[in-house]
């Protein structure tokens, strides 16, 4: 947890997990919903647009103020706490990207 959660980190993770089942585009059909967990508190936040509507991919704009470090002039989240990790919720359980990739690969077989 050496870097804040931001769009660049999400992009790097998406590249790293391409074709593994650890991305929304690859596991949505299996019922996974993009979400974030705060490792400090274990609170889970569904990924949402700024208006609270569920998002189909990981978006920072729906995170609560208590985990947001800064926003731009338009109010978009630019950085969230380093303890925020991207993952997924399936059947009321949070999965990291790595865990989701493993589950998704088992579901495909």
Secondary structure, 3 states (H helix, E strand, C coil): CCCCECHHHHHHHHHHCCCCCCCHHHHHHHCCEEEEEECCCCEEEECECCCCCECCCCCCCCCCHHHEEEECCCCCEEEECCCEEEEEEECCEEEEHHHHHHHHHHHHC
